[in-house]
Amino acid sequence: MRMPNPPHPGEFVKTEVIEPLGLTVARAATVLGVSRPTLSAFLNGRSDLSGNMALRIEKAFGVRMDTLMRMQASFDIARTRKREGDISVAPYRPHEART
């Protein structure tokens, strides 16, 4: 069953990793080797998860990169589905293409 509004992976990392470890965003950014603004944007859902960031999180905190990237994909799919009505593309019909 598909989740209608999957969480942004940053929300998961913030609530299930960073906060339980008692880390500040600044300290977590140092551990990950990224800037505080970069990590903050991700944790607050203002930026998408990159493969690079997913691998950093896996190496630092043990959360599988694959899991995080699947979370991002689910989030992206749900976000795009919400805009489905804005995209007007007719189904391809092979017989119509021949003239």
C-alpha positions, 0 to 999 in steps of 0.5 A: 500500500502506498503512503499518501504523504511520505515524510521527507527523509530529512524529517526522518534523519532529524527525529530518528537520528540527530535528536536521539543522539542529542546532536545539534545541527552544527555538531551533526554537520561537522560529523558529516563534513558538510556546512550547517546551512546545508544540513539544516536545509535538508533536515527541514525539507528545504533541499532534497537528499543527494546520494553524497549526503545519503552516503555520509549519513550511512557512514556516520550513523549507520542508516543505509543509504539505500533506505534513505534514497528510497525515502527520497524517491517516495517523497518525490513521487508523492510530491509529483503526483500532487501536481499531476493535473498540471502536466498535460501529456496525451498518451502515445498512440503508434497508429497516429504517428504514421502518416 
